[in-house]
Amino acid sequence: MTKLLRSLMVAGVAALGLVACSDDDGFSPDTRPQVRVVHASPDAPNVDVLVEDATILTNVPYLGASRFLRADAGTRRVRVTATGGTPTVIDANVDLATGGVYTIIATGLLSDIQPLVIEDDPNAPTAGQAKIRVVHGAPSAPTVDVYATAVGADIDTATPVLTNVPFRAFSGYLEVPAGTYQLRVTPAGTKDVAISANLTVVAGQIRTVVARDAVGGGSPFNALVLADRN
């Protein structure tokens, strides 16, 4: 986590009940809702994020992700603007339930930017296991299949763990034994690898993997790995 993203909190946030969680990356046992914001719009500029009328994050670059922030429960107006105040690219009401944990991802090219609100699951996996979730956040990619195999395994003989995943769709959490996996994403129904990334998880960890465009949009595609719980 960069110093920039660690210092994104600004004056006035406390009045809304938004404060950074104590852990560097991951969930807090506090019963107030928790929110993480991710900038995944590849051709959008750096952005500011406002809740109601208070700026809570500033100058967030593409692929920047905040820590989990505690928030007051209820319906909250969330706005995303180009850094400096204009234009507003997202203006949405988000319902935050007591005890809920959420990831809000700015998705799509700037011409079609939309918030994707995902409810997270902070519950630890079974002993010896980790949890992995996949989000299709690459606007220039087609519907995809996702493979999770041993590193170097032959994809031609592998079965996808997720099939026909459209843009802005996301999986539930998949429990897997701790270890190192090769995640590969292909256009649905093919073995043509568009994204390949190795992911190591230890017991108890939770990770969200976001398929994403290159800066500016389009290929080469890659993956953004978010630490939900360490």
C-alpha positions in Angstrom: 0.0 0.0 0.0 1.5 3.3 -1.1 2.0 6.3 1.3 -0.5 8.1 -1.0 -3.2 5.6 -0.4 -2.5 5.4 3.3 -3.0 9.2 3.6 -6.2 9.6 1.6 -8.3 10.5 4.6 -9.1 14.2 4.8 -10.7 16.6 7.3 -14.4 16.2 7.9 -14.5 12.5 7.4 -15.0 11.7 11.1 -18.2 13.7 11.1 -19.7 11.1 8.7 -18.4 8.2 10.8 -15.9 7.2 8.1 -12.5 6.2 9.6 -9.8 3.8 8.4 -9.8 0.3 9.9 -7.0 -0.5 12.2 -5.6 -3.4 10.0 -3.5 -2.4 7.0 -5.5 -4.7 4.7 -8.6 -6.6 5.7 -11.7 -6.7 7.7 -12.4 -5.3 11.2 -14.8 -6.7 13.8 -16.5 -3.3 14.2 -20.2 -3.6 13.6 -20.5 -0.5 11.5 -20.4 -1.0 7.7 -17.0 -1.1 6.1 -16.3 0.1 2.6 -13.3 -0.3 0.2 -13.2 1.8 -3.0 -11.3 0.6 -6.1 -10.5 2.6 -9.3 -10.8 0.2 -12.2 -11.8 2.4 -15.1 -8.8 2.2 -17.4 -9.2 5.5 -19.3 -10.5 7.6 -16.5 -8.3 10.2 -14.8 -7.3 10.2 -11.2 -10.4 10.6 -9.1 -11.7 11.9 -5.8 -14.4 10.0 -3.9 -17.1 11.8 -1.8 -19.6 10.4 0.6 -22.5 12.8 1.0 -20.6 16.1 0.8 -17.3 15.0 2.4 -14.3 14.1 0.3 -12.9 10.8 1.7 -10.3 9.9 -0.9 -8.3 12.1 -3.2 -6.2 11.7 -6.3 -6.8 8.0 -6.6 -5.0 6.6 -9.7 -6.2 3.7 -11.9 -5.9 0.5 -10.0 -5.7 2.4 -6.7 -7.6 0.8 -3.8 -8.3 2.2 -0.4 -8.2 0.4 2.9 -11.5 -0.7 4.4 -13.2 2.4 5.8 -15.8 2.2 8.6 -19.0 4.1 7.7 -22.4 4.9 9.2 -25.2 2.5 8.2 -27.9 3.7 5.9 -28.3 5.0 2.4 -25.2 7.0 1.4 -24.7 9.2 -1.6 -21.4 8.2 -3.2 -19.8 10.4 -5.9 -16.7 9.9 -7.9 -15.2 13.0 -9.6 -12.1 13.8 -11.6 -9.6 15.0 -9.2 -10.2 18.7 -8.5 -14.0 18.4 -8.6 -15.3 18.1 -12.1 -16.7 16.3 -13.9 -18.7 13.9 -11.7 -18.4 10.5 -13.4 -20.4 8.4 -10.8 -23.3 9.6 -8.6 -25.1 6.7 -6.8 -26.9 5.9 -3.6 -25.4 2.9 -1.8 -27.2 1.0 0.9 -24.9 0.1 3.8 -26.2 -2.4 6.3 -25.0 -2.6 9.9 -22.2 -5.2 10.0 -21.9 -5.2 6.2 -18.6 -5.2 4.3 -18.5 -3.8 0.8 -16.2 -3.3 -2.1 -17.2 -0.5 -4.5 -15.4 -0.7 -7.9 -15.5 2.0 -10.5 -15.8 -0.1 -13.7 -16.0 0.4 -17.4 -14.5 2.9 -19.8 -15.1 6.5 -18.9 -17.9 6.7 -21.5 -19.8 4.0 -19.6 -18.3 4.2 -16.1 -20.5 2.6 -13.4 -20.1 1.6 -9.8 -20.1 -2.2 -9.1 -21.1 -2.7 -5.4 -20.1 -6.1 -4.0 -20.9 -7.4 -0.6 -17.9 -9.1 0.9 -17.7 -12.0 3.3 -15.3 -11.5 6.2 -15.8 -15.0 7.6 -12.6 -17.0 7.8 -12.3 -20.1 5.5 -12.2 -23.6 6.8 -9.0 -24.5 8.7 -6.1 -24.9 6.2 -8.1 -23.2 3.4 -8.1 -19.8 1.7 -10.9 -18.1 -0.2 -10.6 -16.6 -3.6 -13.2 -14.5 -5.5 -13.0 -13.4 -9.1 -14.4 -10.2 -10.6 -14.6 -9.5 -14.4 -13.6 -5.9 -14.5 -12.0 -5.7 -17.9 -14.4 -3.7 -20.2 -12.6 -4.6 -23.4 -12.6 -8.3 -22.7 -15.4 -10.7 -23.8 -17.3 -13.1 -21.6 -14.7 -15.4 -20.1 -13.8 -18.7 -18.5 -11.6 -18.9 -15.4 -9.1 -21.6 -14.6 -7.3 -22.2 -11.3 -4.6 -24.9 -11.6 -1.2 -25.9 -10.4 1.5 -23.7 -11.8 2.4 -24.9 -15.3 -0.5 -27.4 -15.6 -1.7 -28.0 -19.2 -4.7 -25.9 -19.7 -5.9 -28.1 -22.5 -6.8 -30.8 -20.0 -8.1 -28.5 -17.3 -11.7 -27.7 -16.5 -12.6 -24.1 -15.7 -13.8 -23.3 -12.2 -16.0 -20.5 -13.7 -17.6 -20.4 -17.1 -19.3 -17.7 -19.2 -18.5 -14.8 -16.8 -19.7 -11.5 -18.4 -18.2 -8.1 -17.7 -19.1 -6.7 -14.3 -20.0 -10.2 -13.0 -18.3 -11.7 -10.0 -18.1 -15.1 -8.4 -18.8 -16.2 -4.9 -15.8 -17.1 -2.8 -14.1 -20.3 -3.8 -12.4 -22.2 -0.9 -9.1 -23.7 -1.9 -6.2 -25.4 0.0 -3.4 -23.0 0.9 -0.8 -23.0 -1.9 0.2 -21.4 -5.2 -2.2 -21.4 -8.1 -1.9 -20.3 -11.7 -5.1 -18.3 -12.6 -5.8 -18.2 -16.3 -8.7 -16.3 -18.0 -9.8 -17.2 -21.5 -12.5 -16.1 -23.9 -15.5 -18.3 -23.0 -15.3 -21.7 -24.7 -11.7 -21.4 -25.7 -8.3 -22.2 -24.3 -6.7 -19.0 -25.6 -5.2 -17.4 -22.5 -5.8 -13.7 -22.1 -4.7 -13.4 -18.5 -2.2 -15.5 -16.6 -1.2 -14.8 -13.0 0.3 -16.8 -10.2 -1.4 -16.4 -6.8 0.0 -17.7 -3.5 -2.4 -17.9 -0.6 -1.8 -19.1 2.9 -4.4 -20.6 5.3 -7.0 -18.0 6.4 -6.4 -15.5 3.7 -9.1 -14.1 1.5 -8.3 -12.6 -1.9 -10.4 -10.8 -4.6 -8.9 -11.0 -8.1 -10.1 -8.4 -10.6 -9.5 -9.0 -14.3 -8.6 -5.6 -15.7 -7.6 -3.7 -18.9 -4.3 -2.1 -19.6 -3.9 1.6 -18.8 -6.1 3.5 -21.3 -8.2 0.4 -22.1 -7.7 -2.8 -24.1 -5.0 -5.4 -24.0 -2.7 -6.6 -22.6 -5.1 -7.7 -19.9 -4.0 -8.4 -16.4 -5.2 -9.0 -12.8 -5.5 -6.8 -9.8 -5.3 -8.8 -6.5 -7.0 -7.3 -3.5 -6.3 -8.4 0.1 -9.7 -8.9 1.8 -8.2 -10.6 4.8 -4.6 -11.6 5.8 
